[in-house]
Amino acid sequence: MSAIFQIAGIGIIIAMIHSVLKQMGKEDMAHWVTVIGFVVVLFMVVRLLSELFQEIKTIFLFQ
Amino acid sequence: MEMISIVGLGLIATVLILVVREQKPMFAFLLAAFTGIFIFLYVIGRIEAIITVLEDLANRSGVPSIYLKTILKIIGIAYIAEFGAQIVRDAGQESIASKIEFAGKVFILVMAIPIISVIIETVIGLLPAGGQP
């Protein structure tokens, strides 16, 4: 439940940092920040996805 | 009430997605996927209870367990295929979504082949000139 707020918060904060770094003229830093935030969120989603697939396998496919 | 909490979760997630999509559409997509997975995990515990009851019924009535296993596998494939196709469709890739659905249909048909062959053999056995040409 709180993970949803976490992801939304990460998205908003990353957008803020991105715009601040852009204003300061550090374009490449801004892009790196976006990529790192994306990887963190992707990791959370993929972990939950693997949990879901494991559940489906144990319940439906008898493995 | 769990239903109310699910609906509230969906509404809150939708508002958050709308807020985040303004700046970063990638995060909005990941958030949508996460919400879908979360609701699915929430519901799957209940599905387990239903399936336990179904297994019990099948055991009592003497239905061969291979049929129930096949049907459960088909249901699982349908759930996964629908889920993946909807997430991909949300991201705007209509063609990949329809390919996922197509793959799901093919796998379901492959799973159903033993049952179909049993039905066909039964029908052939019922026909008068079935065994001896």
N, CA and C atoms of all chains as a GROMACS GRO file, in nm:
protein
  588
    1MET      N    1   0.084  -0.122   0.000
    1MET     CA    2   0.000   0.000   0.000
    1MET      C    3   0.087   0.125   0.000
    2SER      N    4   0.184   0.130   0.094
    2SER     CA    5   0.266   0.251   0.101
    2SER      C    6   0.362   0.257  -0.016
    3ALA      N    7   0.383   0.142  -0.084
    3ALA     CA    8   0.476   0.142  -0.197
    3ALA      C    9   0.422   0.229  -0.310
    4ILE      N   10   0.288   0.237  -0.322
    4ILE     CA   11   0.231   0.320  -0.428
    4ILE      C   12   0.265   0.466  -0.403
    5PHE      N   13   0.249   0.509  -0.277
    5PHE     CA   14   0.285   0.647  -0.245
    5PHE      C   15   0.434   0.668  -0.263
    6GLN      N   16   0.513   0.564  -0.230
    6GLN     CA   17   0.658   0.575  -0.249
    6GLN      C   18   0.692   0.602  -0.395
    7ILE      N   19   0.628   0.524  -0.484
    7ILE     CA   20   0.661   0.539  -0.626
    7ILE      C   21   0.618   0.676  -0.676
    8ALA      N   22   0.496   0.719  -0.635
    8ALA     CA   23   0.449   0.851  -0.679
    8ALA      C   24   0.540   0.960  -0.624
    9GLY      N   25   0.584   0.946  -0.497
    9GLY     CA   26   0.673   1.046  -0.439
    9GLY      C   27   0.806   1.049  -0.510
   10ILE      N   28   0.860   0.930  -0.542
   10ILE     CA   29   0.987   0.927  -0.615
   10ILE      C   30   0.972   0.998  -0.749
   11GLY      N   31   0.859   0.973  -0.816
   11GLY     CA   32   0.837   1.038  -0.945
   11GLY      C   33   0.833   1.189  -0.934
   12ILE      N   34   0.758   1.239  -0.835
   12ILE     CA   35   0.744   1.385  -0.821
   12ILE      C   36   0.878   1.448  -0.785
   13ILE      N   37   0.950   1.384  -0.689
   13ILE     CA   38   1.078   1.442  -0.644
   13ILE      C   39   1.180   1.440  -0.757
   14ILE      N   40   1.179   1.329  -0.833
   14ILE     CA   41   1.274   1.323  -0.946
   14ILE      C   42   1.243   1.431  -1.048
   15ALA      N   43   1.115   1.454  -1.072
   15ALA     CA   44   1.080   1.561  -1.167
   15ALA      C   45   1.128   1.695  -1.114
   16MET      N   46   1.113   1.716  -0.983
   16MET     CA   47   1.158   1.843  -0.923
   16MET      C   48   1.309   1.858  -0.939
   17ILE      N   49   1.385   1.752  -0.900
   17ILE     CA   50   1.531   1.759  -0.909
   17ILE      C   51   1.574   1.783  -1.053
   18HIS      N   52   1.502   1.716  -1.144
   18HIS     CA   53   1.534   1.732  -1.286
   18HIS      C   54   1.522   1.877  -1.329
   19SER      N   55   1.410   1.940  -1.290
   19SER     CA   56   1.392   2.080  -1.335
   19SER      C   57   1.492   2.172  -1.268
   20VAL      N   58   1.525   2.144  -1.138
   20VAL     CA   59   1.623   2.230  -1.069
   20VAL      C   60   1.759   2.218  -1.136
   21LEU      N   61   1.801   2.093  -1.163
   21LEU     CA   62   1.933   2.075  -1.226
   21LEU      C   63   1.936   2.135  -1.366
   22LYS      N   64   1.822   2.133  -1.433
   22LYS     CA   65   1.817   2.192  -1.567
   22LYS      C   66   1.836   2.343  -1.559
   23GLN      N   67   1.770   2.402  -1.457
   23GLN     CA   68   1.784   2.546  -1.439
   23GLN      C   69   1.929   2.584  -1.409
   24MET      N   70   2.000   2.495  -1.336
   24MET     CA   71   2.139   2.524  -1.304
   24MET      C   72   2.230   2.498  -1.422
   25GLY      N   73   2.176   2.438  -1.528
   25GLY     CA   74   2.257   2.419  -1.648
   25GLY      C   75   2.330   2.288  -1.652
   26LYS      N   76   2.295   2.195  -1.562
   26LYS     CA   77   2.363   2.064  -1.563
   26LYS      C   78   2.270   1.961  -1.627
   27GLU      N   79   2.268   1.961  -1.757
   27GLU     CA   80   2.173   1.876  -1.830
   27GLU      C   81   2.205   1.728  -1.809
   28ASP      N   82   2.332   1.692  -1.818
   28ASP     CA   83   2.366   1.549  -1.810
   28ASP      C   84   2.337   1.494  -1.671
   29MET      N   85   2.364   1.575  -1.566
   29MET     CA   86   2.332   1.531  -1.430
   29MET      C   87   2.181   1.506  -1.417
   30ALA      N   88   2.102   1.594  -1.477
   30ALA     CA   89   1.957   1.579  -1.468
   30ALA      C   90   1.913   1.447  -1.530
   31HIS      N   91   1.973   1.414  -1.645
   31HIS     CA   92   1.936   1.289  -1.710
   31HIS      C   93   1.977   1.169  -1.627
   32TRP      N   94   2.095   1.176  -1.564
   32TRP     CA   95   2.137   1.064  -1.480
   32TRP      C   96   2.042   1.044  -1.363
   33VAL      N   97   1.998   1.157  -1.304
   33VAL     CA   98   1.903   1.147  -1.191
   33VAL      C   99   1.776   1.076  -1.237
   34THR      N  100   1.727   1.114  -1.355
   34THR     CA  101   1.606   1.049  -1.406
   34THR      C  102   1.626   0.900  -1.425
   35VAL      N  103   1.741   0.864  -1.484
   35VAL     CA  104   1.767   0.722  -1.511
   35VAL      C  105   1.776   0.644  -1.381
   36ILE      N  106   1.844   0.699  -1.279
   36ILE     CA  107   1.860   0.626  -1.154
   36ILE      C  108   1.725   0.607  -1.084
   37GLY      N  109   1.645   0.714  -1.082
   37GLY     CA  110   1.511   0.701  -1.022
   37GLY      C  111   1.428   0.598  -1.094
   38PHE      N  112   1.439   0.597  -1.226
   38PHE     CA  113   1.363   0.500  -1.304
   38PHE      C  114   1.405   0.357  -1.270
   39VAL      N  115   1.536   0.337  -1.255
   39VAL     CA  116   1.584   0.202  -1.224
   39VAL      C  117   1.535   0.158  -1.086
   40VAL      N  118   1.536   0.250  -0.990
   40VAL     CA  119   1.488   0.215  -0.856
   40VAL      C  120   1.342   0.172  -0.860
   41VAL      N  121   1.260   0.252  -0.929
   41VAL     CA  122   1.117   0.219  -0.935
   41VAL      C  123   1.096   0.089  -1.013
   42LEU      N  124   1.172   0.073  -1.120
   42LEU     CA  125   1.160  -0.049  -1.200
   42LEU      C  126   1.193  -0.172  -1.115
   43PHE      N  127   1.294  -0.157  -1.028
   43PHE     CA  128   1.331  -0.268  -0.941
   43PHE      C  129   1.215  -0.306  -0.849
   44MET      N  130   1.149  -0.204  -0.791
   44MET     CA  131   1.036  -0.234  -0.704
   44MET      C  132   0.927  -0.307  -0.780
   45VAL      N  133   0.896  -0.256  -0.901
   45VAL     CA  134   0.786  -0.316  -0.978
   45VAL      C  135   0.821  -0.459  -1.016
   46VAL      N  136   0.946  -0.481  -1.057
   46VAL     CA  137   0.983  -0.615  -1.103
   46VAL      C  138   0.981  -0.715  -0.988
   47ARG      N  139   1.020  -0.669  -0.868
   47ARG     CA  140   1.017  -0.759  -0.754
   47ARG      C  141   0.874  -0.802  -0.722
   48LEU      N  142   0.782  -0.702  -0.724
   48LEU     CA  143   0.642  -0.738  -0.698
   48LEU      C  144   0.588  -0.828  -0.808
   49LEU      N  145   0.632  -0.802  -0.931
   49LEU     CA  146   0.584  -0.884  -1.044
   49LEU      C  147   0.629  -1.028  -1.030
   50SER      N  148   0.753  -1.047  -0.986
   50SER     CA  149   0.801  -1.184  -0.968
   50SER      C  150   0.724  -1.254  -0.857
   51GLU      N  151   0.690  -1.178  -0.752
   51GLU     CA  152   0.610  -1.235  -0.645
   51GLU      C  153   0.473  -1.280  -0.697
   52LEU      N  154   0.414  -1.194  -0.782
   52LEU     CA  155   0.283  -1.228  -0.839
   52LEU      C  156   0.290  -1.353  -0.924
   53PHE      N  157   0.394  -1.362  -1.008
   53PHE     CA  158   0.405  -1.479  -1.095
   53PHE      C  159   0.426  -1.606  -1.013
   54GLN      N  160   0.502  -1.593  -0.904
   54GLN     CA  161   0.524  -1.710  -0.818
   54GLN      C  162   0.392  -1.757  -0.758
   55GLU      N  163   0.310  -1.660  -0.713
   55GLU     CA  164   0.180  -1.695  -0.654
   55GLU      C  165   0.094  -1.766  -0.757
   56ILE      N  166   0.088  -1.708  -0.877
   56ILE     CA  167   0.004  -1.768  -0.980
   56ILE      C  168   0.052  -1.908  -1.013
   57LYS      N  169   0.184  -1.927  -1.018
   57LYS     CA  170   0.237  -2.060  -1.047
   57LYS      C  171   0.197  -2.158  -0.940
   58THR      N  172   0.209  -2.118  -0.812
   58THR     CA  173   0.178  -2.215  -0.707
   58THR      C  174   0.029  -2.243  -0.701
   59ILE      N  175  -0.055  -2.146  -0.734
   59ILE     CA  176  -0.198  -2.167  -0.718
   59ILE      C  177  -0.257  -2.238  -0.839
   60PHE      N  178  -0.225  -2.188  -0.960
   60PHE     CA  179  -0.292  -2.242  -1.077
   60PHE      C  180  -0.217  -2.358  -1.142
   61LEU      N  181  -0.088  -2.352  -1.142
   61LEU     CA  182  -0.014  -2.445  -1.226
   61LEU      C  183   0.047  -2.560  -1.148
   62PHE      N  184   0.026  -2.565  -1.016
   62PHE     CA  185   0.071  -2.679  -0.934
   62PHE      C  186   0.220  -2.705  -0.949
   63GLN      N  187   0.301  -2.610  -0.920
   63GLN     CA  188   0.446  -2.635  -0.928
   63GLN      C  189   0.512  -2.604  -0.795
   64MET      N  190  -1.453  -0.355   0.539
   64MET     CA  191  -1.484  -0.398   0.401
   64MET      C  192  -1.359  -0.388   0.314
   65GLU      N  193  -1.327  -0.503   0.251
   65GLU     CA  194  -1.208  -0.500   0.167
   65GLU      C  195  -1.235  -0.435   0.032
   66MET      N  196  -1.359  -0.446  -0.013
   66MET     CA  197  -1.393  -0.388  -0.143
   66MET      C  198  -1.371  -0.238  -0.144
   67ILE      N  199  -1.411  -0.174  -0.029
   67ILE     CA  200  -1.397  -0.029  -0.021
   67ILE      C  201  -1.250   0.010  -0.026
   68SER      N  202  -1.166  -0.070   0.042
   68SER     CA  203  -1.024  -0.035   0.042
   68SER      C  204  -0.965  -0.052  -0.097
   69ILE      N  205  -1.013  -0.152  -0.173
   69ILE     CA  206  -0.961  -0.170  -0.310
   69ILE      C  207  -1.000  -0.052  -0.396
   70VAL      N  208  -1.128  -0.010  -0.384
   70VAL     CA  209  -1.173   0.103  -0.467
   70VAL      C  210  -1.098   0.230  -0.428
   71GLY      N  211  -1.078   0.250  -0.298
   71GLY     CA  212  -1.004   0.368  -0.255
   71GLY      C  213  -0.862   0.366  -0.306
   72LEU      N  214  -0.801   0.246  -0.301
   72LEU     CA  215  -0.665   0.232  -0.353
   72LEU      C  216  -0.660   0.269  -0.501
   73GLY      N  217  -0.759   0.219  -0.577
   73GLY     CA  218  -0.759   0.251  -0.719
   73GLY      C  219  -0.776   0.399  -0.746
   74LEU      N  220  -0.865   0.463  -0.670
   74LEU     CA  221  -0.888   0.607  -0.693
   74LEU      C  222  -0.763   0.687  -0.660
   75ILE      N  223  -0.701   0.654  -0.544
   75ILE     CA  224  -0.581   0.728  -0.504
   75ILE      C  225  -0.469   0.709  -0.605
   76ALA      N  226  -0.454   0.582  -0.651
   76ALA     CA  227  -0.349   0.554  -0.749
   76ALA      C  228  -0.376   0.631  -0.878
   77THR      N  229  -0.504   0.640  -0.918
   77THR     CA  230  -0.536   0.713  -1.041
   77THR      C  231  -0.499   0.861  -1.029
   78VAL      N  232  -0.532   0.920  -0.913
   78VAL     CA  233  -0.499   1.062  -0.894
   78VAL      C  234  -0.347   1.081  -0.898
   79LEU      N  235  -0.275   0.990  -0.828
   79LEU     CA  236  -0.129   1.002  -0.826
   79LEU      C  237  -0.072   0.987  -0.968
   80ILE      N  238  -0.129   0.894  -1.045
   80ILE     CA  239  -0.080   0.874  -1.182
   80ILE      C  240  -0.102   0.999  -1.264
   81LEU      N  241  -0.221   1.062  -1.247
   81LEU     CA  242  -0.249   1.185  -1.322
   81LEU      C  243  -0.150   1.294  -1.285
   82VAL      N  244  -0.114   1.300  -1.155
   82VAL     CA  245  -0.019   1.405  -1.112
   82VAL      C  246   0.118   1.378  -1.173
   83VAL      N  247   0.161   1.250  -1.166
   83VAL     CA  248   0.298   1.220  -1.209
   83VAL      C  249   0.312   1.226  -1.361
   84ARG      N  250   0.202   1.195  -1.432
   84ARG     CA  251   0.212   1.188  -1.578
   84ARG      C  252   0.250   1.323  -1.640
   85GLU      N  253   0.215   1.432  -1.570
   85GLU     CA  254   0.248   1.564  -1.623
   85GLU      C  255   0.398   1.578  -1.647
   86GLN      N  256   0.476   1.529  -1.548
   86GLN     CA  257   0.621   1.548  -1.560
   86GLN      C  258   0.689   1.426  -1.624
   87LYS      N  259   0.658   1.309  -1.572
   87LYS     CA  260   0.732   1.189  -1.617
   87LYS      C  261   0.634   1.078  -1.654
   88PRO      N  262   0.607   1.060  -1.781
   88PRO     CA  263   0.512   0.953  -1.820
   88PRO      C  264   0.562   0.813  -1.786
   89MET      N  265   0.696   0.795  -1.782
   89MET     CA  266   0.751   0.663  -1.749
   89MET      C  267   0.710   0.620  -1.609
   90PHE      N  268   0.719   0.713  -1.514
   90PHE     CA  269   0.682   0.679  -1.377
   90PHE      C  270   0.533   0.652  -1.367
   91ALA      N  271   0.454   0.722  -1.446
   91ALA     CA  272   0.310   0.697  -1.444
   91ALA      C  273   0.280   0.555  -1.489
   92PHE      N  274   0.350   0.511  -1.593
   92PHE     CA  275   0.329   0.374  -1.641
   92PHE      C  276   0.368   0.272  -1.535
   93LEU      N  277   0.486   0.294  -1.471
   93LEU     CA  278   0.528   0.198  -1.369
   93LEU      C  279   0.433   0.196  -1.251
   94LEU      N  280   0.380   0.315  -1.218
   94LEU     CA  281   0.286   0.322  -1.106
   94LEU      C  282   0.157   0.247  -1.138
   95ALA      N  283   0.113   0.259  -1.263
   95ALA     CA  284  -0.008   0.187  -1.302
   95ALA      C  285   0.015   0.037  -1.294
   96ALA      N  286   0.132  -0.008  -1.344
   96ALA     CA  287   0.162  -0.151  -1.338
   96ALA      C  288   0.168  -0.198  -1.194
   97PHE      N  289   0.231  -0.119  -1.108
   97PHE     CA  290   0.244  -0.157  -0.967
   97PHE      C  291   0.107  -0.169  -0.902
   98THR      N  292   0.020  -0.073  -0.931
   98THR     CA  293  -0.114  -0.078  -0.870
   98THR      C  294  -0.190  -0.203  -0.915
   99GLY      N  295  -0.178  -0.233  -1.046
   99GLY     CA  296  -0.246  -0.353  -1.096
   99GLY      C  297  -0.195  -0.479  -1.028
  100ILE      N  298  -0.063  -0.490  -1.015
  100ILE     CA  299  -0.005  -0.608  -0.952
  100ILE      C  300  -0.050  -0.618  -0.807
  101PHE      N  301  -0.055  -0.503  -0.741
  101PHE     CA  302  -0.091  -0.502  -0.598
  101PHE      C  303  -0.234  -0.553  -0.580
  102ILE      N  304  -0.326  -0.501  -0.662
  102ILE     CA  305  -0.466  -0.544  -0.649
  102ILE      C  306  -0.479  -0.693  -0.680
  103PHE      N  307  -0.404  -0.738  -0.781
  103PHE     CA  308  -0.408  -0.879  -0.818
  103PHE      C  309  -0.360  -0.967  -0.703
  104LEU      N  310  -0.249  -0.926  -0.639
  104LEU     CA  311  -0.198  -1.003  -0.526
  104LEU      C  312  -0.297  -1.005  -0.411
  105TYR      N  313  -0.371  -0.893  -0.397
  105TYR     CA  314  -0.470  -0.883  -0.290
  105TYR      C  315  -0.580  -0.985  -0.311
  106VAL      N  316  -0.619  -1.002  -0.438
  106VAL     CA  317  -0.734  -1.086  -0.470
  106VAL      C  318  -0.696  -1.233  -0.476
  107ILE      N  319  -0.569  -1.263  -0.505
  107ILE     CA  320  -0.533  -1.400  -0.537
  107ILE      C  321  -0.545  -1.492  -0.417
  108GLY      N  322  -0.538  -1.436  -0.297
  108GLY     CA  323  -0.558  -1.518  -0.178
  108GLY      C  324  -0.699  -1.575  -0.172
  109ARG      N  325  -0.796  -1.493  -0.212
  109ARG     CA  326  -0.936  -1.540  -0.214
  109ARG      C  327  -0.954  -1.647  -0.320
  110ILE      N  328  -0.890  -1.628  -0.436
  110ILE     CA  329  -0.902  -1.726  -0.544
  110ILE      C  330  -0.852  -1.862  -0.496
  111GLU      N  331  -0.748  -1.860  -0.412
  111GLU     CA  332  -0.695  -1.985  -0.360
  111GLU      C  333  -0.802  -2.061  -0.281
  112ALA      N  334  -0.880  -1.987  -0.201
  112ALA     CA  335  -0.986  -2.053  -0.124
  112ALA      C  336  -1.089  -2.117  -0.217
  113ILE      N  337  -1.126  -2.043  -0.322
  113ILE     CA  338  -1.225  -2.098  -0.418
  113ILE      C  339  -1.172  -2.226  -0.480
  114ILE      N  340  -1.043  -2.224  -0.517
  114ILE     CA  341  -0.987  -2.340  -0.585
  114ILE      C  342  -0.979  -2.460  -0.491
  115THR      N  343  -0.954  -2.434  -0.364
  115THR     CA  344  -0.954  -2.544  -0.268
  115THR      C  345  -1.092  -2.611  -0.263
  116VAL      N  346  -1.197  -2.529  -0.262
  116VAL     CA  347  -1.333  -2.585  -0.261
  116VAL      C  348  -1.358  -2.666  -0.388
  117LEU      N  349  -1.313  -2.614  -0.503
  117LEU     CA  350  -1.333  -2.685  -0.630
  117LEU      C  351  -1.262  -2.820  -0.628
  118GLU      N  352  -1.139  -2.822  -0.576
  118GLU     CA  353  -1.065  -2.948  -0.569
  118GLU      C  354  -1.138  -3.049  -0.482
  119ASP      N  355  -1.190  -3.000  -0.370
  119ASP     CA  356  -1.263  -3.088  -0.279
  119ASP      C  357  -1.384  -3.149  -0.349
  120LEU      N  358  -1.459  -3.062  -0.422
  120LEU     CA  359  -1.576  -3.111  -0.494
  120LEU      C  360  -1.536  -3.215  -0.597
  121ALA      N  361  -1.428  -3.189  -0.671
  121ALA     CA  362  -1.385  -3.282  -0.775
  121ALA      C  363  -1.343  -3.414  -0.715
  122ASN      N  364  -1.275  -3.408  -0.601
  122ASN     CA  365  -1.234  -3.533  -0.536
  122ASN      C  366  -1.354  -3.616  -0.492
  123ARG      N  367  -1.456  -3.547  -0.438
  123ARG     CA  368  -1.572  -3.621  -0.389
  123ARG      C  369  -1.651  -3.683  -0.502
  124SER      N  370  -1.663  -3.610  -0.614
  124SER     CA  371  -1.748  -3.662  -0.722
  124SER      C  372  -1.671  -3.755  -0.814
  125GLY      N  373  -1.543  -3.777  -0.788
  125GLY     CA  374  -1.469  -3.875  -0.864
  125GLY      C  375  -1.429  -3.830  -1.003
  126VAL      N  376  -1.425  -3.700  -1.027
  126VAL     CA  377  -1.377  -3.651  -1.156
  126VAL      C  378  -1.226  -3.672  -1.160
  127PRO      N  379  -1.172  -3.724  -1.271
  127PRO     CA  380  -1.026  -3.739  -1.279
  127PRO      C  381  -0.956  -3.606  -1.260
  128SER      N  382  -0.848  -3.609  -1.180
  128SER     CA  383  -0.787  -3.482  -1.141
  128SER      C  384  -0.718  -3.414  -1.258
  129ILE      N  385  -0.690  -3.490  -1.367
  129ILE     CA  386  -0.623  -3.426  -1.480
  129ILE      C  387  -0.712  -3.319  -1.542
  130TYR      N  388  -0.845  -3.341  -1.539
  130TYR     CA  389  -0.936  -3.241  -1.597
  130TYR      C  390  -0.932  -3.113  -1.516
  131LEU      N  391  -0.941  -3.128  -1.383
  131LEU     CA  392  -0.940  -3.007  -1.300
  131LEU      C  393  -0.807  -2.933  -1.315
  132LYS      N  394  -0.698  -3.011  -1.320
  132LYS     CA  395  -0.567  -2.946  -1.335
  132LYS      C  396  -0.561  -2.868  -1.464
  133THR      N  397  -0.612  -2.931  -1.573
  133THR     CA  398  -0.608  -2.861  -1.701
  133THR      C  399  -0.690  -2.734  -1.696
  134ILE      N  400  -0.808  -2.742  -1.635
  134ILE     CA  401  -0.895  -2.623  -1.631
  134ILE      C  402  -0.828  -2.513  -1.549
  135LEU      N  403  -0.766  -2.552  -1.436
  135LEU     CA  404  -0.700  -2.450  -1.354
  135LEU      C  405  -0.584  -2.387  -1.428
  136LYS      N  406  -0.509  -2.472  -1.501
  136LYS     CA  407  -0.399  -2.415  -1.579
  136LYS      C  408  -0.451  -2.317  -1.683
  137ILE      N  409  -0.563  -2.351  -1.746
  137ILE     CA  410  -0.619  -2.261  -1.847
  137ILE      C  411  -0.661  -2.129  -1.783
  138ILE      N  412  -0.722  -2.139  -1.664
  138ILE     CA  413  -0.763  -2.015  -1.597
  138ILE      C  414  -0.641  -1.930  -1.563
  139GLY      N  415  -0.534  -1.996  -1.514
  139GLY     CA  416  -0.413  -1.921  -1.482
  139GLY      C  417  -0.354  -1.853  -1.604
  140ILE      N  418  -0.349  -1.926  -1.717
  140ILE     CA  419  -0.295  -1.866  -1.839
  140ILE      C  420  -0.380  -1.748  -1.881
  141ALA      N  421  -0.513  -1.762  -1.870
  141ALA     CA  422  -0.601  -1.653  -1.910
  141ALA      C  423  -0.579  -1.530  -1.823
  142TYR      N  424  -0.564  -1.552  -1.691
  142TYR     CA  425  -0.539  -1.439  -1.602
  142TYR      C  426  -0.410  -1.368  -1.640
  143ILE      N  427  -0.301  -1.445  -1.655
  143ILE     CA  428  -0.171  -1.382  -1.682
  143ILE      C  429  -0.175  -1.308  -1.815
  144ALA      N  430  -0.234  -1.373  -1.917
  144ALA     CA  431  -0.235  -1.310  -2.050
  144ALA      C  432  -0.316  -1.181  -2.047
  145GLU      N  433  -0.431  -1.185  -1.982
  145GLU     CA  434  -0.515  -1.065  -1.977
  145GLU      C  435  -0.444  -0.952  -1.903
  146PHE      N  436  -0.380  -0.990  -1.793
  146PHE     CA  437  -0.310  -0.891  -1.711
  146PHE      C  438  -0.198  -0.822  -1.790
  147GLY      N  439  -0.113  -0.905  -1.851
  147GLY     CA  440  -0.002  -0.847  -1.928
  147GLY      C  441  -0.051  -0.765  -2.044
  148ALA      N  442  -0.155  -0.814  -2.112
  148ALA     CA  443  -0.205  -0.740  -2.229
  148ALA      C  444  -0.261  -0.606  -2.188
  149GLN      N  445  -0.330  -0.602  -2.073
  149GLN     CA  446  -0.387  -0.474  -2.031
  149GLN      C  447  -0.280  -0.374  -1.992
  150ILE      N  448  -0.174  -0.423  -1.924
  150ILE     CA  449  -0.067  -0.329  -1.886
  150ILE      C  450   0.000  -0.275  -2.010
  151VAL      N  451   0.027  -0.364  -2.107
  151VAL     CA  452   0.094  -0.318  -2.228
  151VAL      C  453   0.003  -0.223  -2.306
  152ARG      N  454  -0.128  -0.252  -2.303
  152ARG     CA  455  -0.221  -0.164  -2.375
  152ARG      C  456  -0.228  -0.027  -2.310
  153ASP      N  457  -0.217  -0.023  -2.177
  153ASP     CA  458  -0.214   0.106  -2.108
  153ASP      C  459  -0.097   0.190  -2.153
  154ALA      N  460   0.015   0.123  -2.183
  154ALA     CA  461   0.133   0.197  -2.227
  154ALA      C  462   0.122   0.238  -2.372
  155GLY      N  463   0.014   0.200  -2.439
  155GLY     CA  464  -0.008   0.248  -2.575
  155GLY      C  465   0.038   0.154  -2.684
  156GLN      N  466   0.087   0.034  -2.647
  156GLN     CA  467   0.135  -0.059  -2.750
  156GLN      C  468   0.025  -0.160  -2.782
  157GLU      N  469  -0.067  -0.115  -2.866
  157GLU     CA  470  -0.184  -0.199  -2.897
  157GLU      C  471  -0.144  -0.329  -2.965
  158SER      N  472  -0.045  -0.322  -3.056
  158SER     CA  473  -0.012  -0.440  -3.135
  158SER      C  474   0.052  -0.547  -3.047
  159ILE      N  475   0.142  -0.507  -2.956
  159ILE     CA  476   0.205  -0.606  -2.868
  159ILE      C  477   0.100  -0.668  -2.777
  160ALA      N  478   0.004  -0.586  -2.732
  160ALA     CA  479  -0.101  -0.640  -2.646
  160ALA      C  480  -0.182  -0.747  -2.719
  161SER      N  481  -0.215  -0.721  -2.845
  161SER     CA  482  -0.294  -0.823  -2.916
  161SER      C  483  -0.210  -0.947  -2.943
  162LYS      N  484  -0.078  -0.932  -2.960
  162LYS     CA  485   0.005  -1.052  -2.975
  162LYS      C  486   0.007  -1.133  -2.846
  163ILE      N  487   0.014  -1.064  -2.732
  163ILE     CA  488   0.012  -1.138  -2.605
  163ILE      C  489  -0.118  -1.216  -2.592
  164GLU      N  490  -0.229  -1.151  -2.629
  164GLU     CA  491  -0.358  -1.221  -2.620
  164GLU      C  492  -0.360  -1.341  -2.715
  165PHE      N  493  -0.303  -1.322  -2.833
  165PHE     CA  494  -0.298  -1.432  -2.929
  165PHE      C  495  -0.219  -1.551  -2.873
  166ALA      N  496  -0.104  -1.519  -2.812
  166ALA     CA  497  -0.022  -1.626  -2.753
  166ALA      C  498  -0.099  -1.697  -2.643
  167GLY      N  499  -0.175  -1.618  -2.562
  167GLY     CA  500  -0.254  -1.680  -2.458
  167GLY      C  501  -0.358  -1.776  -2.515
  168LYS      N  502  -0.423  -1.734  -2.626
  168LYS     CA  503  -0.523  -1.822  -2.686
  168LYS      C  504  -0.460  -1.951  -2.737
  169VAL      N  505  -0.342  -1.938  -2.800
  169VAL     CA  506  -0.275  -2.058  -2.852
  169VAL      C  507  -0.240  -2.153  -2.740
  170PHE      N  508  -0.187  -2.099  -2.629
  170PHE     CA  509  -0.148  -2.187  -2.519
  170PHE      C  510  -0.269  -2.253  -2.456
  171ILE      N  511  -0.380  -2.177  -2.448
  171ILE     CA  512  -0.501  -2.237  -2.393
  171ILE      C  513  -0.548  -2.353  -2.481
  172LEU      N  514  -0.540  -2.332  -2.613
  172LEU     CA  515  -0.581  -2.439  -2.704
  172LEU      C  516  -0.491  -2.561  -2.688
  173VAL      N  517  -0.360  -2.536  -2.672
  173VAL     CA  518  -0.267  -2.649  -2.653
  173VAL      C  519  -0.301  -2.725  -2.526
  174MET      N  520  -0.335  -2.650  -2.418
  174MET     CA  521  -0.371  -2.716  -2.293
  174MET      C  522  -0.499  -2.799  -2.309
  175ALA      N  523  -0.589  -2.751  -2.395
  175ALA     CA  524  -0.720  -2.817  -2.406
  175ALA      C  525  -0.717  -2.938  -2.498
  176ILE      N  526  -0.606  -2.962  -2.567
  176ILE     CA  527  -0.603  -3.071  -2.665
  176ILE      C  528  -0.634  -3.208  -2.603
  177PRO      N  529  -0.577  -3.245  -2.486
  177PRO     CA  530  -0.612  -3.376  -2.429
  177PRO      C  531  -0.761  -3.392  -2.405
  178ILE      N  532  -0.826  -3.286  -2.350
  178ILE     CA  533  -0.970  -3.296  -2.323
  178ILE      C  534  -1.047  -3.310  -2.453
  179ILE      N  535  -1.008  -3.231  -2.555
  179ILE     CA  536  -1.079  -3.239  -2.683
  179ILE      C  537  -1.064  -3.378  -2.744
  180SER      N  538  -0.945  -3.436  -2.734
  180SER     CA  539  -0.926  -3.569  -2.792
  180SER      C  540  -1.009  -3.673  -2.717
  181VAL      N  541  -1.022  -3.656  -2.585
  181VAL     CA  542  -1.107  -3.749  -2.509
  181VAL      C  543  -1.251  -3.738  -2.556
  182ILE      N  544  -1.297  -3.613  -2.577
  182ILE     CA  545  -1.436  -3.595  -2.624
  182ILE      C  546  -1.454  -3.660  -2.760
  183ILE      N  547  -1.358  -3.640  -2.849
  183ILE     CA  548  -1.372  -3.696  -2.984
  183ILE      C  549  -1.372  -3.848  -2.979
  184GLU      N  550  -1.288  -3.906  -2.894
  184GLU     CA  551  -1.288  -4.052  -2.882
  184GLU      C  552  -1.421  -4.103  -2.828
  185THR      N  553  -1.477  -4.030  -2.731
  185THR     CA  554  -1.608  -4.071  -2.678
  185THR      C  555  -1.714  -4.068  -2.786
  186VAL      N  556  -1.714  -3.960  -2.865
  186VAL     CA  557  -1.814  -3.948  -2.970
  186VAL      C  558  -1.797  -4.058  -3.073
  187ILE      N  559  -1.671  -4.089  -3.109
  187ILE     CA  560  -1.647  -4.196  -3.207
  187ILE      C  561  -1.693  -4.330  -3.152
  188GLY      N  562  -1.673  -4.350  -3.020
  188GLY     CA  563  -1.719  -4.475  -2.959
  188GLY      C  564  -1.871  -4.486  -2.958
  189LEU      N  565  -1.937  -4.372  -2.952
  189LEU     CA  566  -2.085  -4.375  -2.950
  189LEU      C  567  -2.143  -4.405  -3.086
  190LEU      N  568  -2.069  -4.370  -3.190
  190LEU     CA  569  -2.121  -4.392  -3.325
  190LEU      C  570  -2.137  -4.542  -3.349
  191PRO      N  571  -2.238  -4.583  -3.427
  191PRO     CA  572  -2.266  -4.726  -3.448
  191PRO      C  573  -2.149  -4.799  -3.511
  192ALA      N  574  -2.094  -4.744  -3.619
  192ALA     CA  575  -1.987  -4.812  -3.690
  192ALA      C  576  -1.852  -4.759  -3.645
  193GLY      N  577  -1.842  -4.722  -3.516
  193GLY     CA  578  -1.722  -4.652  -3.471
  193GLY      C  579  -1.600  -4.742  -3.476
  194GLY      N  580  -1.606  -4.859  -3.409
  194GLY     CA  581  -1.486  -4.940  -3.394
  194GLY      C  582  -1.449  -5.017  -3.521
  195GLN      N  583  -1.550  -5.079  -3.584
  195GLN     CA  584  -1.516  -5.168  -3.696
  195GLN      C  585  -1.559  -5.106  -3.829
  196PRO      N  586  -1.467  -5.073  -3.911
  196PRO     CA  587  -1.504  -5.019  -4.043
  196PRO      C  588  -1.548  -5.128  -4.137
   0.00000   0.00000   0.00000
